[in-house]
């Protein structure tokens, strides 16, 4: 006989019924020859049985109403949070009709793809664009440092779009947190105090490549798209028709990397 | 959404059992499970591709441990006296209930890290690898804690009393 030596881990796996039948037989044979160890292992098995028996009735109790999963899902979907309302609004605006209705249930729970990206860009816009003290963390004068920073964190080469031809000047940018990991946010303004945000991050699952779609919420307009696994969203408090050519410009420049 | 119901709902009784074994108070345990389910619903898309069982136990375990830390920080402990026998094994006969209560009281004397591993492995049937994920430790640590937990519980059962921390396990500490 040329057995592998029995280990302490084997003995525990024996107690936990986690061994392959062949190994189990080897351990059983070993225990037959070592009564002292067998006694200890037997005691561990008794512990396991006693604990399982003592706790089993809890799992048999009827579930209280507050642990009804369907209800938890429903309540979550109905919760009147602004974010959820925003997703619903964006969905109806962008998809509309039957498509919007049938997708609603799933999307409400956790938006994915472009919808999530647009929502995140919107949130960043709402927080940072009105900020008069420190809307950006790294200023345009240090844009090389900014590019290095966000490219490192996104694990992708990121280029800062130049929107001078559209009348917008880069103010700077920062890294922002999203549900789907870090994103780079760049902020621009024109000479009349109007600000735009371009946000980009890797797409986590769906919409690795997606055509540009309007993603507006209230008076904040936006466009989102994804190229080659990198998602982009442009948002600003402006008419969608004025933002569209700017979004096209951002996309054109990004494709030149 | 339907997929989530199918995969999560059957595991709720086990989650309740683990929570109650840890906090020993029905209302507090069910609150933890409810919190766990709400998080599971909102993070369903981000669960990764491991086992749903291990994922749910991780969420619950972290919530329970957070609560222990908060209670400990306030200098408050949920002691055995605070819980009534009614929280365990209502379906059991009186005789069994006494026996069950006894083993659970002894389990409660184990340090948290030993109790949790024993419950996850021996009662909830998590694989050693899944238990390691839930506890965020290497599998080797799961095995050494499991060994210490079993030795320690056996000493409690056999009535070898000693100050906690004054226990000599048969297996050397890893």
Interface residues (C-beta under 8 A of the other chain):
Chain A: X8 X9 X12 X13 X15 X16 X18 X40 X43 X44 X47 X48 X50 X51 X52 X53 X54 X55 X56 X57 X58 X59 X60 X61 X63 X64 X66 X67 X69 X70 X72 X73 X76 X105 X106 X109 X110 X112 X179 X205
Chain B: X1 X4 X5 X8 X9 X12 X13 X14 X16 X17 X20 X21 X30 X33 X34 X37 X38 X41 X42 X43 X44 X45 X46 X88 X89 X90 X91 X92 X96 X99 X100 X101 X103 X104 X107 X118 X119 X121 X122 X123 X127 X128 X143 X146 X147 X150 X153 X154 X157 X170 X171
